[in-house]
Amino acid sequence: QVQLVESGGGLVQAGGSLRVSCAASGRTFSTRAMGWFRQVPGLEREFVAAISWRIVTTVYADSVKERFTISRDNAKNTVYLQMSSLKPEDTAVYYCAAAEALRYQNSAPSAANNYAYWGQGTQVTVSS
């Protein structure tokens, strides 16, 4: 079992930056692909970014390319999402997700059903 705890959300003005973090429990973090998703009330959960675990591969939603960066620190069991040039439409609850250990060695899956564990989410609000 893996527990994921997001932090770093908050209120930021449009054009600003914010970094959200996700700390994972256990000893298998370094063998798990990790992803970030977001959800607005009433809408489906949306893929944001993902990172593989063996040969580092990153994938981004078109809506966040060139603005968001996903990274991981295996020594700290933590994955980050650095967000810049934020827009009001980036407002959402951001969720961290972990895939099963040893899967997706060199790929970063974008489908929610590829992930087995989810955090509780952190609110990001971008004011105009």
C-alpha positions as CSV (number, residue, x, y, z in Angstrom):
1,Q,0.0,0.0,0.0
2,V,1.2,3.5,-0.9
3,Q,0.0,6.7,0.8
4,L,0.3,9.9,-1.1
5,V,0.1,13.3,0.5
6,E,0.0,16.5,-1.6
7,S,1.0,19.9,-0.3
8,G,1.8,23.4,-1.6
9,G,-1.6,24.4,-3.1
10,G,-3.0,27.8,-2.5
11,L,-4.1,31.1,-4.1
12,V,-2.0,32.8,-6.7
13,Q,-2.6,35.6,-9.2
14,A,-2.7,34.9,-12.9
15,G,0.8,34.9,-14.4
16,G,2.3,33.7,-11.1
17,S,4.0,30.4,-10.1
18,L,3.3,27.7,-7.6
19,R,4.9,24.4,-6.8
20,V,2.9,21.5,-5.5
21,S,4.5,18.4,-3.9
22,C,3.5,14.9,-3.3
23,A,5.2,12.8,-0.7
24,A,4.9,9.0,-1.0
25,S,5.2,6.4,1.7
26,G,7.1,3.1,1.4
27,R,10.3,1.9,-0.2
28,T,9.1,1.4,-3.8
29,F,8.7,5.0,-4.9
30,S,11.7,4.9,-7.2
31,T,10.1,2.1,-9.2
32,R,6.7,3.8,-9.7
33,A,5.6,6.0,-12.5
34,M,3.9,9.1,-11.1
35,G,1.3,11.4,-12.4
36,W,-0.5,14.6,-11.7
37,F,-4.2,15.1,-12.5
38,R,-6.7,17.9,-11.7
39,Q,-10.4,18.1,-11.3
40,V,-12.9,20.9,-11.3
41,P,-16.3,20.2,-9.6
42,G,-18.7,18.7,-12.0
43,L,-16.1,17.8,-14.6
44,E,-14.0,14.6,-15.1
45,R,-10.6,14.3,-13.7
46,E,-8.0,15.6,-16.2
47,F,-4.5,14.4,-16.9
48,V,-1.8,17.1,-16.3
49,A,1.6,15.5,-16.3
50,A,3.4,12.2,-15.7
51,I,6.9,10.9,-15.2
52,S,8.4,7.4,-15.6
53,W,10.7,5.8,-13.2
54,R,13.6,4.1,-15.0
55,I,14.7,6.2,-18.0
56,V,13.2,9.6,-17.2
57,T,10.4,10.3,-19.5
58,T,7.8,13.1,-19.0
59,V,4.5,13.7,-20.7
60,Y,2.3,16.7,-20.5
61,A,-1.2,17.7,-21.4
62,D,-1.3,20.2,-24.3
63,S,-2.9,22.7,-22.0
64,V,0.1,22.9,-19.7
65,K,3.1,22.3,-22.0
66,E,5.8,24.9,-21.7
67,R,4.2,26.1,-18.4
68,F,4.4,23.1,-16.1
69,T,7.3,20.9,-15.2
70,I,7.0,17.5,-13.4
71,S,10.1,16.2,-11.6
72,R,10.9,13.6,-8.9
73,D,13.4,13.2,-6.1
74,N,13.7,9.5,-5.3
75,A,15.8,10.2,-2.2
76,K,12.9,12.2,-0.8
77,N,10.1,10.0,-2.1
78,T,8.6,13.1,-3.6
79,V,7.2,14.2,-7.0
80,Y,6.8,17.8,-7.8
81,L,4.7,19.9,-10.2
82,Q,6.2,23.3,-10.9
83,M,3.5,25.5,-12.4
84,S,4.3,28.9,-14.0
85,S,2.4,31.4,-16.1
86,L,-0.7,30.3,-14.3
87,K,-4.1,31.0,-15.7
88,P,-7.5,31.1,-14.1
89,E,-8.5,28.0,-16.0
90,D,-5.7,26.1,-14.1
91,T,-7.9,26.4,-11.0
92,A,-8.7,22.9,-9.7
93,V,-8.0,20.3,-7.1
94,Y,-4.6,18.7,-8.0
95,Y,-4.2,15.0,-7.3
96,C,-1.0,13.0,-7.2
97,A,-1.1,9.4,-8.4
98,A,1.2,6.4,-8.3
99,A,1.3,3.4,-10.6
100,E,2.0,-0.1,-9.5
101,A,5.7,-0.8,-8.8
102,L,7.9,-1.9,-11.7
103,R,5.4,-1.0,-14.4
104,Y,5.8,1.6,-17.1
105,Q,9.6,1.5,-16.8
106,N,10.3,4.0,-19.6
107,S,6.8,5.4,-20.2
108,A,4.7,8.0,-18.4
109,P,1.0,7.0,-18.6
110,S,-1.6,9.6,-19.0
111,A,-4.8,7.6,-18.4
112,A,-6.2,7.7,-14.8
113,N,-6.8,3.9,-14.8
114,N,-3.1,3.3,-15.2
115,Y,-2.6,4.5,-11.6
116,A,-3.3,2.5,-8.5
117,Y,-2.9,5.0,-5.7
118,W,-4.2,8.5,-5.3
119,G,-3.6,11.3,-2.9
120,Q,-6.4,13.4,-1.3
121,G,-5.7,16.4,-3.5
122,T,-4.6,20.0,-2.9
123,Q,-6.6,23.1,-4.1
124,V,-4.9,25.5,-6.5
125,T,-6.8,28.7,-7.2
126,V,-5.7,31.2,-9.8
127,S,-7.3,34.6,-9.6
128,S,-7.6,36.9,-12.6
